[in-house]
């Protein structure tokens, strides 16, 4: 992943059934990066995010669908039009 020079470690994502969304803080913990890094990824469209109740959350459903379809690189702007 670009943006904050930290990469996403997909091995830390939960296996099995996924919740539809998660907080940036929870996603940062799963990925082993800082909250600021995840917020940077959201702002640059590097990860899929949606606004819920006034806050940005990671769209895990979309992320997992993309991973299942073989996506293995996430770059700035990938989700800029979401």
HTML snippet that shows the backbone in 3Dmol.js (N, CA, C, O; Angstrom):
<script src="https://3Dmol.org/build/3Dmol-min.js"></script>
<div id="view" style="width:600px;height:400px;position:relative"></div>
<script>
const pdb = `
ATOM      1  N   UNK A   1       0.831  -1.177   0.000  1.00  0.00           N
ATOM      2  CA  UNK A   1       0.000   0.000   0.000  1.00  0.00           C
ATOM      3  C   UNK A   1       0.873   1.236   0.000  1.00  0.00           C
ATOM      4  O   UNK A   1       1.940   1.271   0.614  1.00  0.00           O
ATOM      5  N   UNK A   2       0.418   2.202  -0.670  1.00  0.00           N
ATOM      6  CA  UNK A   2       1.126   3.468  -0.693  1.00  0.00           C
ATOM      7  C   UNK A   2       0.606   4.365   0.409  1.00  0.00           C
ATOM      8  O   UNK A   2      -0.169   3.924   1.258  1.00  0.00           O
ATOM      9  N   UNK A   3       1.016   5.596   0.404  1.00  0.00           N
ATOM     10  CA  UNK A   3       0.475   6.560   1.338  1.00  0.00           C
ATOM     11  C   UNK A   3       1.384   6.805   2.506  1.00  0.00           C
ATOM     12  O   UNK A   3       2.054   7.835   2.559  1.00  0.00           O
ATOM     13  N   UNK A   4       1.426   5.904   3.427  1.00  0.00           N
ATOM     14  CA  UNK A   4       2.214   6.113   4.634  1.00  0.00           C
ATOM     15  C   UNK A   4       3.350   5.115   4.747  1.00  0.00           C
ATOM     16  O   UNK A   4       3.865   4.887   5.842  1.00  0.00           O
ATOM     17  N   UNK A   5       3.740   4.529   3.659  1.00  0.00           N
ATOM     18  CA  UNK A   5       4.883   3.620   3.595  1.00  0.00           C
ATOM     19  C   UNK A   5       4.779   2.434   4.535  1.00  0.00           C
ATOM     20  O   UNK A   5       5.798   1.925   5.002  1.00  0.00           O
ATOM     21  N   UNK A   6       3.564   1.986   4.821  1.00  0.00           N
ATOM     22  CA  UNK A   6       3.357   0.776   5.591  1.00  0.00           C
ATOM     23  C   UNK A   6       2.470  -0.132   4.767  1.00  0.00           C
ATOM     24  O   UNK A   6       1.546   0.340   4.103  1.00  0.00           O
ATOM     25  N   UNK A   7       2.734  -1.418   4.800  1.00  0.00           N
ATOM     26  CA  UNK A   7       1.957  -2.343   3.983  1.00  0.00           C
ATOM     27  C   UNK A   7       0.912  -3.061   4.825  1.00  0.00           C
ATOM     28  O   UNK A   7       1.045  -3.204   6.040  1.00  0.00           O
ATOM     29  N   UNK A   8      -0.115  -3.498   4.145  1.00  0.00           N
ATOM     30  CA  UNK A   8      -1.199  -4.240   4.776  1.00  0.00           C
ATOM     31  C   UNK A   8      -0.782  -5.694   4.897  1.00  0.00           C
ATOM     32  O   UNK A   8      -0.424  -6.322   3.900  1.00  0.00           O
ATOM     33  N   UNK A   9      -0.824  -6.234   6.103  1.00  0.00           N
ATOM     34  CA  UNK A   9      -0.531  -7.636   6.334  1.00  0.00           C
ATOM     35  C   UNK A   9      -1.853  -8.390   6.340  1.00  0.00           C
ATOM     36  O   UNK A   9      -2.566  -8.402   7.344  1.00  0.00           O
ATOM     37  N   UNK A  10      -2.173  -9.017   5.215  1.00  0.00           N
ATOM     38  CA  UNK A  10      -3.466  -9.684   5.065  1.00  0.00           C
ATOM     39  C   UNK A  10      -3.621 -10.881   5.981  1.00  0.00           C
ATOM     40  O   UNK A  10      -4.744 -11.327   6.217  1.00  0.00           O
ATOM     41  N   UNK A  11      -2.533 -11.412   6.501  1.00  0.00           N
ATOM     42  CA  UNK A  11      -2.616 -12.561   7.396  1.00  0.00           C
ATOM     43  C   UNK A  11      -3.329 -12.227   8.695  1.00  0.00           C
ATOM     44  O   UNK A  11      -3.803 -13.129   9.384  1.00  0.00           O
ATOM     45  N   UNK A  12      -3.413 -10.953   9.042  1.00  0.00           N
ATOM     46  CA  UNK A  12      -4.040 -10.564  10.298  1.00  0.00           C
ATOM     47  C   UNK A  12      -5.527 -10.272  10.170  1.00  0.00           C
ATOM     48  O   UNK A  12      -6.194 -10.014  11.172  1.00  0.00           O
ATOM     49  N   UNK A  13      -6.056 -10.308   8.951  1.00  0.00           N
ATOM     50  CA  UNK A  13      -7.491 -10.112   8.795  1.00  0.00           C
ATOM     51  C   UNK A  13      -8.216 -11.341   9.354  1.00  0.00           C
ATOM     52  O   UNK A  13      -7.702 -12.456   9.259  1.00  0.00           O
ATOM     53  N   UNK A  14      -9.388 -11.150   9.927  1.00  0.00           N
ATOM     54  CA  UNK A  14     -10.102 -12.282  10.509  1.00  0.00           C
ATOM     55  C   UNK A  14     -10.509 -13.291   9.448  1.00  0.00           C
ATOM     56  O   UNK A  14     -10.905 -12.921   8.343  1.00  0.00           O
ATOM     57  N   UNK A  15     -10.409 -14.559   9.789  1.00  0.00           N
ATOM     58  CA  UNK A  15     -10.797 -15.622   8.862  1.00  0.00           C
ATOM     59  C   UNK A  15     -12.269 -15.954   9.064  1.00  0.00           C
ATOM     60  O   UNK A  15     -12.838 -15.710  10.128  1.00  0.00           O
ATOM     61  N   UNK A  16     -12.865 -16.509   8.036  1.00  0.00           N
ATOM     62  CA  UNK A  16     -14.251 -16.940   8.149  1.00  0.00           C
ATOM     63  C   UNK A  16     -15.233 -15.825   7.862  1.00  0.00           C
ATOM     64  O   UNK A  16     -15.024 -15.027   6.948  1.00  0.00           O
ATOM     65  N   UNK A  17     -16.295 -15.768   8.630  1.00  0.00           N
ATOM     66  CA  UNK A  17     -17.359 -14.785   8.416  1.00  0.00           C
ATOM     67  C   UNK A  17     -16.866 -13.383   8.771  1.00  0.00           C
ATOM     68  O   UNK A  17     -16.234 -13.177   9.807  1.00  0.00           O
ATOM     69  N   UNK A  18     -17.162 -12.435   7.904  1.00  0.00           N
ATOM     70  CA  UNK A  18     -16.719 -11.063   8.102  1.00  0.00           C
ATOM     71  C   UNK A  18     -17.889 -10.171   8.484  1.00  0.00           C
ATOM     72  O   UNK A  18     -18.998 -10.334   7.974  1.00  0.00           O
ATOM     73  N   UNK A  19     -17.639  -9.236   9.377  1.00  0.00           N
ATOM     74  CA  UNK A  19     -18.606  -8.168   9.606  1.00  0.00           C
ATOM     75  C   UNK A  19     -18.545  -7.270   8.388  1.00  0.00           C
ATOM     76  O   UNK A  19     -17.531  -7.232   7.691  1.00  0.00           O
ATOM     77  N   UNK A  20     -19.607  -6.555   8.129  1.00  0.00           N
ATOM     78  CA  UNK A  20     -19.679  -5.718   6.940  1.00  0.00           C
ATOM     79  C   UNK A  20     -18.693  -4.556   7.007  1.00  0.00           C
ATOM     80  O   UNK A  20     -18.116  -4.182   5.987  1.00  0.00           O
ATOM     81  N   UNK A  21     -18.491  -3.980   8.190  1.00  0.00           N
ATOM     82  CA  UNK A  21     -17.599  -2.841   8.351  1.00  0.00           C
ATOM     83  C   UNK A  21     -16.849  -2.965   9.666  1.00  0.00           C
ATOM     84  O   UNK A  21     -17.225  -3.746  10.541  1.00  0.00           O
ATOM     85  N   UNK A  22     -15.774  -2.177   9.794  1.00  0.00           N
ATOM     86  CA  UNK A  22     -15.100  -2.082  11.080  1.00  0.00           C
ATOM     87  C   UNK A  22     -14.491  -0.690  11.210  1.00  0.00           C
ATOM     88  O   UNK A  22     -14.292   0.009  10.216  1.00  0.00           O
ATOM     89  N   UNK A  23     -14.207  -0.314  12.408  1.00  0.00           N
ATOM     90  CA  UNK A  23     -13.643   1.006  12.668  1.00  0.00           C
ATOM     91  C   UNK A  23     -12.207   1.073  12.141  1.00  0.00           C
ATOM     92  O   UNK A  23     -11.538   0.047  12.018  1.00  0.00           O
ATOM     93  N   UNK A  24     -11.744   2.270  11.837  1.00  0.00           N
ATOM     94  CA  UNK A  24     -10.344   2.418  11.429  1.00  0.00           C
ATOM     95  C   UNK A  24      -9.385   1.894  12.501  1.00  0.00           C
ATOM     96  O   UNK A  24      -8.343   1.325  12.177  1.00  0.00           O
ATOM     97  N   UNK A  25      -9.733   2.085  13.764  1.00  0.00           N
ATOM     98  CA  UNK A  25      -8.870   1.625  14.857  1.00  0.00           C
ATOM     99  C   UNK A  25      -8.777   0.101  14.887  1.00  0.00           C
ATOM    100  O   UNK A  25      -7.695  -0.456  15.073  1.00  0.00           O
ATOM    101  N   UNK A  26      -9.917  -0.571  14.703  1.00  0.00           N
ATOM    102  CA  UNK A  26      -9.911  -2.036  14.683  1.00  0.00           C
ATOM    103  C   UNK A  26      -9.146  -2.551  13.468  1.00  0.00           C
ATOM    104  O   UNK A  26      -8.407  -3.531  13.565  1.00  0.00           O
ATOM    105  N   UNK A  27      -9.324  -1.894  12.328  1.00  0.00           N
ATOM    106  CA  UNK A  27      -8.615  -2.299  11.112  1.00  0.00           C
ATOM    107  C   UNK A  27      -7.112  -2.098  11.278  1.00  0.00           C
ATOM    108  O   UNK A  27      -6.321  -2.935  10.843  1.00  0.00           O
ATOM    109  N   UNK A  28      -6.721  -0.999  11.900  1.00  0.00           N
ATOM    110  CA  UNK A  28      -5.300  -0.752  12.157  1.00  0.00           C
ATOM    111  C   UNK A  28      -4.713  -1.857  13.023  1.00  0.00           C
ATOM    112  O   UNK A  28      -3.606  -2.332  12.771  1.00  0.00           O
ATOM    113  N   UNK A  29      -5.452  -2.258  14.034  1.00  0.00           N
ATOM    114  CA  UNK A  29      -4.993  -3.331  14.918  1.00  0.00           C
ATOM    115  C   UNK A  29      -4.849  -4.645  14.150  1.00  0.00           C
ATOM    116  O   UNK A  29      -3.866  -5.362  14.336  1.00  0.00           O
ATOM    117  N   UNK A  30      -5.816  -4.968  13.290  1.00  0.00           N
ATOM    118  CA  UNK A  30      -5.761  -6.199  12.502  1.00  0.00           C
ATOM    119  C   UNK A  30      -4.573  -6.194  11.548  1.00  0.00           C
ATOM    120  O   UNK A  30      -3.966  -7.234  11.294  1.00  0.00           O
ATOM    121  N   UNK A  31      -4.246  -5.009  11.021  1.00  0.00           N
ATOM    122  CA  UNK A  31      -3.188  -4.899  10.012  1.00  0.00           C
ATOM    123  C   UNK A  31      -1.815  -4.653  10.619  1.00  0.00           C
ATOM    124  O   UNK A  31      -0.805  -4.737   9.920  1.00  0.00           O
ATOM    125  N   UNK A  32      -1.767  -4.351  11.901  1.00  0.00           N
ATOM    126  CA  UNK A  32      -0.489  -4.082  12.542  1.00  0.00           C
ATOM    127  C   UNK A  32       0.117  -2.743  12.156  1.00  0.00           C
ATOM    128  O   UNK A  32       1.338  -2.602  12.097  1.00  0.00           O
ATOM    129  N   UNK A  33      -0.743  -1.753  11.893  1.00  0.00           N
ATOM    130  CA  UNK A  33      -0.278  -0.414  11.548  1.00  0.00           C
ATOM    131  C   UNK A  33      -0.951   0.588  12.480  1.00  0.00           C
ATOM    132  O   UNK A  33      -1.828   0.221  13.262  1.00  0.00           O
ATOM    133  N   UNK A  34      -0.544   1.848  12.399  1.00  0.00           N
ATOM    134  CA  UNK A  34      -1.120   2.871  13.267  1.00  0.00           C
ATOM    135  C   UNK A  34      -2.496   3.321  12.767  1.00  0.00           C
ATOM    136  O   UNK A  34      -2.841   3.146  11.598  1.00  0.00           O
ATOM    137  N   UNK A  35      -3.256   3.898  13.674  1.00  0.00           N
ATOM    138  CA  UNK A  35      -4.547   4.477  13.311  1.00  0.00           C
ATOM    139  C   UNK A  35      -4.358   5.559  12.248  1.00  0.00           C
ATOM    140  O   UNK A  35      -5.160   5.669  11.322  1.00  0.00           O
ATOM    141  N   UNK A  36      -3.300   6.353  12.383  1.00  0.00           N
ATOM    142  CA  UNK A  36      -3.027   7.411  11.410  1.00  0.00           C
ATOM    143  C   UNK A  36      -2.779   6.852  10.015  1.00  0.00           C
ATOM    144  O   UNK A  36      -3.187   7.452   9.021  1.00  0.00           O
ATOM    145  N   UNK A  37      -2.113   5.709   9.942  1.00  0.00           N
ATOM    146  CA  UNK A  37      -1.874   5.075   8.642  1.00  0.00           C
ATOM    147  C   UNK A  37      -3.189   4.705   7.984  1.00  0.00           C
ATOM    148  O   UNK A  37      -3.388   4.973   6.799  1.00  0.00           O
ATOM    149  N   UNK A  38      -4.091   4.088   8.742  1.00  0.00           N
ATOM    150  CA  UNK A  38      -5.388   3.694   8.190  1.00  0.00           C
ATOM    151  C   UNK A  38      -6.181   4.928   7.778  1.00  0.00           C
ATOM    152  O   UNK A  38      -6.816   4.920   6.723  1.00  0.00           O
ATOM    153  N   UNK A  39      -6.160   5.975   8.574  1.00  0.00           N
ATOM    154  CA  UNK A  39      -6.875   7.197   8.197  1.00  0.00           C
ATOM    155  C   UNK A  39      -6.295   7.764   6.903  1.00  0.00           C
ATOM    156  O   UNK A  39      -7.038   8.288   6.073  1.00  0.00           O
ATOM    157  N   UNK A  40      -4.989   7.667   6.722  1.00  0.00           N
ATOM    158  CA  UNK A  40      -4.369   8.088   5.466  1.00  0.00           C
ATOM    159  C   UNK A  40      -4.840   7.241   4.300  1.00  0.00           C
ATOM    160  O   UNK A  40      -5.106   7.764   3.218  1.00  0.00           O
ATOM    161  N   UNK A  41      -4.947   5.927   4.511  1.00  0.00           N
ATOM    162  CA  UNK A  41      -5.437   5.032   3.453  1.00  0.00           C
ATOM    163  C   UNK A  41      -6.868   5.395   3.072  1.00  0.00           C
ATOM    164  O   UNK A  41      -7.224   5.376   1.894  1.00  0.00           O
ATOM    165  N   UNK A  42      -7.691   5.728   4.075  1.00  0.00           N
ATOM    166  CA  UNK A  42      -9.079   6.111   3.794  1.00  0.00           C
ATOM    167  C   UNK A  42      -9.097   7.401   2.981  1.00  0.00           C
ATOM    168  O   UNK A  42      -9.788   7.490   1.966  1.00  0.00           O
ATOM    169  N   UNK A  43      -8.346   8.388   3.421  1.00  0.00           N
ATOM    170  CA  UNK A  43      -8.339   9.700   2.754  1.00  0.00           C
ATOM    171  C   UNK A  43      -7.840   9.615   1.318  1.00  0.00           C
ATOM    172  O   UNK A  43      -8.287  10.380   0.464  1.00  0.00           O
ATOM    173  N   UNK A  44      -6.917   8.693   1.039  1.00  0.00           N
ATOM    174  CA  UNK A  44      -6.361   8.587  -0.312  1.00  0.00           C
ATOM    175  C   UNK A  44      -7.081   7.556  -1.171  1.00  0.00           C
ATOM    176  O   UNK A  44      -6.699   7.337  -2.320  1.00  0.00           O
ATOM    177  N   UNK A  45      -8.129   6.914  -0.624  1.00  0.00           N
ATOM    178  CA  UNK A  45      -8.877   5.920  -1.392  1.00  0.00           C
ATOM    179  C   UNK A  45      -8.119   4.630  -1.602  1.00  0.00           C
ATOM    180  O   UNK A  45      -8.352   3.925  -2.583  1.00  0.00           O
ATOM    181  N   UNK A  46      -7.215   4.313  -0.695  1.00  0.00           N
ATOM    182  CA  UNK A  46      -6.416   3.093  -0.810  1.00  0.00           C
ATOM    183  C   UNK A  46      -7.179   1.871  -0.319  1.00  0.00           C
ATOM    184  O   UNK A  46      -6.949   0.757  -0.790  1.00  0.00           O
ATOM    185  N   UNK A  47      -8.082   2.081   0.622  1.00  0.00           N
ATOM    186  CA  UNK A  47      -8.939   1.001   1.122  1.00  0.00           C
ATOM    187  C   UNK A  47     -10.393   1.438   0.980  1.00  0.00           C
ATOM    188  O   UNK A  47     -10.680   2.635   1.002  1.00  0.00           O
ATOM    189  N   UNK A  48     -11.316   0.484   0.835  1.00  0.00           N
ATOM    190  CA  UNK A  48     -12.724   0.854   0.705  1.00  0.00           C
ATOM    191  C   UNK A  48     -13.291   1.312   2.043  1.00  0.00           C
ATOM    192  O   UNK A  48     -13.107   0.653   3.067  1.00  0.00           O
ATOM    193  N   UNK A  49     -13.971   2.430   2.022  1.00  0.00           N
ATOM    194  CA  UNK A  49     -14.560   2.967   3.249  1.00  0.00           C
ATOM    195  C   UNK A  49     -15.925   3.564   2.933  1.00  0.00           C
ATOM    196  O   UNK A  49     -16.205   3.974   1.806  1.00  0.00           O
ATOM    197  N   UNK A  50     -16.753   3.599   3.948  1.00  0.00           N
ATOM    198  CA  UNK A  50     -18.068   4.226   3.850  1.00  0.00           C
ATOM    199  C   UNK A  50     -18.277   5.096   5.072  1.00  0.00           C
ATOM    200  O   UNK A  50     -17.649   4.884   6.110  1.00  0.00           O
ATOM    201  N   UNK A  51     -19.161   6.075   4.947  1.00  0.00           N
ATOM    202  CA  UNK A  51     -19.494   6.940   6.078  1.00  0.00           C
ATOM    203  C   UNK A  51     -20.751   6.388   6.736  1.00  0.00           C
ATOM    204  O   UNK A  51     -21.772   6.166   6.085  1.00  0.00           O
ATOM    205  N   UNK A  52     -20.648   6.170   8.060  1.00  0.00           N
ATOM    206  CA  UNK A  52     -21.793   5.694   8.846  1.00  0.00           C
ATOM    207  C   UNK A  52     -21.873   6.533  10.110  1.00  0.00           C
ATOM    208  O   UNK A  52     -20.897   6.651  10.850  1.00  0.00           O
ATOM    209  N   UNK A  53     -23.030   7.108  10.351  1.00  0.00           N
ATOM    210  CA  UNK A  53     -23.260   7.912  11.557  1.00  0.00           C
ATOM    211  C   UNK A  53     -22.185   8.978  11.721  1.00  0.00           C
ATOM    212  O   UNK A  53     -21.739   9.254  12.835  1.00  0.00           O
ATOM    213  N   UNK A  54     -21.770   9.576  10.607  1.00  0.00           N
ATOM    214  CA  UNK A  54     -20.809  10.664  10.653  1.00  0.00           C
ATOM    215  C   UNK A  54     -19.352  10.261  10.735  1.00  0.00           C
ATOM    216  O   UNK A  54     -18.478  11.126  10.784  1.00  0.00           O
ATOM    217  N   UNK A  55     -19.068   8.966  10.751  1.00  0.00           N
ATOM    218  CA  UNK A  55     -17.684   8.487  10.842  1.00  0.00           C
ATOM    219  C   UNK A  55     -17.345   7.622   9.645  1.00  0.00           C
ATOM    220  O   UNK A  55     -18.218   6.956   9.089  1.00  0.00           O
ATOM    221  N   UNK A  56     -16.105   7.629   9.252  1.00  0.00           N
ATOM    222  CA  UNK A  56     -15.625   6.746   8.196  1.00  0.00           C
ATOM    223  C   UNK A  56     -15.317   5.379   8.805  1.00  0.00           C
ATOM    224  O   UNK A  56     -14.661   5.291   9.844  1.00  0.00           O
ATOM    225  N   UNK A  57     -15.786   4.324   8.162  1.00  0.00           N
ATOM    226  CA  UNK A  57     -15.479   2.954   8.584  1.00  0.00           C
ATOM    227  C   UNK A  57     -14.989   2.169   7.376  1.00  0.00           C
ATOM    228  O   UNK A  57     -15.333   2.490   6.238  1.00  0.00           O
ATOM    229  N   UNK A  58     -14.199   1.157   7.621  1.00  0.00           N
ATOM    230  CA  UNK A  58     -13.675   0.311   6.557  1.00  0.00           C
ATOM    231  C   UNK A  58     -14.772  -0.627   6.085  1.00  0.00           C
ATOM    232  O   UNK A  58     -15.446  -1.259   6.897  1.00  0.00           O
ATOM    233  N   UNK A  59     -14.951  -0.718   4.776  1.00  0.00           N
ATOM    234  CA  UNK A  59     -15.933  -1.603   4.170  1.00  0.00           C
ATOM    235  C   UNK A  59     -15.275  -2.973   3.981  1.00  0.00           C
ATOM    236  O   UNK A  59     -14.719  -3.267   2.923  1.00  0.00           O
ATOM    237  N   UNK A  60     -15.347  -3.799   5.019  1.00  0.00           N
ATOM    238  CA  UNK A  60     -14.717  -5.123   4.975  1.00  0.00           C
ATOM    239  C   UNK A  60     -15.355  -6.030   3.939  1.00  0.00           C
ATOM    240  O   UNK A  60     -14.676  -6.853   3.326  1.00  0.00           O
ATOM    241  N   UNK A  61     -16.655  -5.880   3.744  1.00  0.00           N
ATOM    242  CA  UNK A  61     -17.328  -6.712   2.743  1.00  0.00           C
ATOM    243  C   UNK A  61     -16.699  -6.487   1.367  1.00  0.00           C
ATOM    244  O   UNK A  61     -16.381  -7.445   0.663  1.00  0.00           O
ATOM    245  N   UNK A  62     -16.525  -5.238   0.994  1.00  0.00           N
ATOM    246  CA  UNK A  62     -15.916  -4.906  -0.307  1.00  0.00           C
ATOM    247  C   UNK A  62     -14.462  -5.364  -0.360  1.00  0.00           C
ATOM    248  O   UNK A  62     -14.020  -5.928  -1.362  1.00  0.00           O
ATOM    249  N   UNK A  63     -13.724  -5.123   0.713  1.00  0.00           N
ATOM    250  CA  UNK A  63     -12.322  -5.526   0.765  1.00  0.00           C
ATOM    251  C   UNK A  63     -12.188  -7.036   0.581  1.00  0.00           C
ATOM    252  O   UNK A  63     -11.349  -7.503  -0.190  1.00  0.00           O
ATOM    253  N   UNK A  64     -13.008  -7.783   1.283  1.00  0.00           N
ATOM    254  CA  UNK A  64     -12.933  -9.249   1.196  1.00  0.00           C
ATOM    255  C   UNK A  64     -13.371  -9.756  -0.170  1.00  0.00           C
ATOM    256  O   UNK A  64     -12.799 -10.720  -0.679  1.00  0.00           O
ATOM    257  N   UNK A  65     -14.379  -9.124  -0.774  1.00  0.00           N
ATOM    258  CA  UNK A  65     -14.777  -9.508  -2.129  1.00  0.00           C
ATOM    259  C   UNK A  65     -13.614  -9.305  -3.100  1.00  0.00           C
ATOM    260  O   UNK A  65     -13.336 -10.164  -3.936  1.00  0.00           O
ATOM    261  N   UNK A  66     -12.938  -8.162  -2.980  1.00  0.00           N
ATOM    262  CA  UNK A  66     -11.811  -7.886  -3.870  1.00  0.00           C
ATOM    263  C   UNK A  66     -10.678  -8.883  -3.649  1.00  0.00           C
ATOM    264  O   UNK A  66     -10.051  -9.331  -4.609  1.00  0.00           O
ATOM    265  N   UNK A  67     -10.409  -9.233  -2.391  1.00  0.00           N
ATOM    266  CA  UNK A  67      -9.367 -10.216  -2.098  1.00  0.00           C
ATOM    267  C   UNK A  67      -9.722 -11.582  -2.684  1.00  0.00           C
ATOM    268  O   UNK A  67      -8.868 -12.263  -3.252  1.00  0.00           O
ATOM    269  N   UNK A  68     -10.991 -11.976  -2.541  1.00  0.00           N
ATOM    270  CA  UNK A  68     -11.434 -13.262  -3.074  1.00  0.00           C
ATOM    271  C   UNK A  68     -11.341 -13.310  -4.595  1.00  0.00           C
ATOM    272  O   UNK A  68     -11.182 -14.384  -5.176  1.00  0.00           O
ATOM    273  N   UNK A  69     -11.441 -12.140  -5.246  1.00  0.00           N
ATOM    274  CA  UNK A  69     -11.322 -12.065  -6.698  1.00  0.00           C
ATOM    275  C   UNK A  69      -9.868 -11.922  -7.148  1.00  0.00           C
ATOM    276  O   UNK A  69      -9.599 -11.745  -8.336  1.00  0.00           O
ATOM    277  N   UNK A  70      -8.936 -11.999  -6.203  1.00  0.00           N
ATOM    278  CA  UNK A  70      -7.520 -12.017  -6.556  1.00  0.00           C
ATOM    279  C   UNK A  70      -6.778 -10.706  -6.387  1.00  0.00           C
ATOM    280  O   UNK A  70      -5.590 -10.634  -6.702  1.00  0.00           O
ATOM    281  N   UNK A  71      -7.438  -9.674  -5.904  1.00  0.00           N
ATOM    282  CA  UNK A  71      -6.738  -8.404  -5.700  1.00  0.00           C
ATOM    283  C   UNK A  71      -5.684  -8.607  -4.618  1.00  0.00           C
ATOM    284  O   UNK A  71      -5.988  -9.099  -3.532  1.00  0.00           O
ATOM    285  N   UNK A  72      -4.448  -8.226  -4.917  1.00  0.00           N
ATOM    286  CA  UNK A  72      -3.388  -8.394  -3.922  1.00  0.00           C
ATOM    287  C   UNK A  72      -2.527  -7.146  -3.760  1.00  0.00           C
ATOM    288  O   UNK A  72      -1.525  -7.164  -3.045  1.00  0.00           O
ATOM    289  N   UNK A  73      -2.917  -6.076  -4.421  1.00  0.00           N
ATOM    290  CA  UNK A  73      -2.211  -4.810  -4.271  1.00  0.00           C
ATOM    291  C   UNK A  73      -3.231  -3.697  -4.138  1.00  0.00           C
ATOM    292  O   UNK A  73      -4.204  -3.639  -4.890  1.00  0.00           O
ATOM    293  N   UNK A  74      -3.005  -2.822  -3.186  1.00  0.00           N
ATOM    294  CA  UNK A  74      -3.910  -1.720  -2.913  1.00  0.00           C
ATOM    295  C   UNK A  74      -3.126  -0.429  -3.019  1.00  0.00           C
ATOM    296  O   UNK A  74      -2.167  -0.208  -2.280  1.00  0.00           O
ATOM    297  N   UNK A  75      -3.540   0.422  -3.945  1.00  0.00           N
ATOM    298  CA  UNK A  75      -2.826   1.662  -4.211  1.00  0.00           C
ATOM    299  C   UNK A  75      -3.736   2.861  -3.999  1.00  0.00           C
ATOM    300  O   UNK A  75      -4.961   2.749  -4.004  1.00  0.00           O
ATOM    301  N   UNK A  76      -3.095   4.021  -3.810  1.00  0.00           N
ATOM    302  CA  UNK A  76      -3.858   5.256  -3.680  1.00  0.00           C
ATOM    303  C   UNK A  76      -4.807   5.398  -4.867  1.00  0.00           C
ATOM    304  O   UNK A  76      -4.418   5.188  -6.016  1.00  0.00           O
ATOM    305  N   UNK A  77      -6.033   5.751  -4.579  1.00  0.00           N
ATOM    306  CA  UNK A  77      -7.014   5.981  -5.617  1.00  0.00           C
ATOM    307  C   UNK A  77      -7.836   4.784  -6.023  1.00  0.00           C
ATOM    308  O   UNK A  77      -8.817   4.932  -6.750  1.00  0.00           O
ATOM    309  N   UNK A  78      -7.462   3.588  -5.570  1.00  0.00           N
ATOM    310  CA  UNK A  78      -8.234   2.387  -5.934  1.00  0.00           C
ATOM    311  C   UNK A  78      -9.714   2.518  -5.581  1.00  0.00           C
ATOM    312  O   UNK A  78     -10.576   2.024  -6.308  1.00  0.00           O
ATOM    313  N   UNK A  79     -10.001   3.178  -4.476  1.00  0.00           N
ATOM    314  CA  UNK A  79     -11.384   3.310  -4.006  1.00  0.00           C
ATOM    315  C   UNK A  79     -11.792   4.784  -3.907  1.00  0.00           C
ATOM    316  O   UNK A  79     -12.684   5.130  -3.132  1.00  0.00           O
ATOM    317  N   UNK A  80     -11.151   5.636  -4.679  1.00  0.00           N
ATOM    318  CA  UNK A  80     -11.419   7.075  -4.599  1.00  0.00           C
ATOM    319  C   UNK A  80     -12.830   7.439  -5.052  1.00  0.00           C
ATOM    320  O   UNK A  80     -13.375   8.450  -4.608  1.00  0.00           O
ATOM    321  N   UNK A  81     -13.420   6.644  -5.914  1.00  0.00           N
ATOM    322  CA  UNK A  81     -14.750   6.962  -6.441  1.00  0.00           C
ATOM    323  C   UNK A  81     -15.881   6.252  -5.731  1.00  0.00           C
ATOM    324  O   UNK A  81     -17.025   6.295  -6.184  1.00  0.00           O
ATOM    325  N   UNK A  82     -15.580   5.606  -4.636  1.00  0.00           N
ATOM    326  CA  UNK A  82     -16.614   4.885  -3.875  1.00  0.00           C
ATOM    327  C   UNK A  82     -17.483   5.852  -3.099  1.00  0.00           C
ATOM    328  O   UNK A  82     -18.405   5.429  -2.401  1.00  0.00           O
TER     329      UNK A  82
END
`;
const viewer = $3Dmol.createViewer("view");
viewer.addModel(pdb, "pdb");
viewer.setStyle({}, {cartoon: {color: "spectrum"}});
viewer.zoomTo();
viewer.render();
</script>
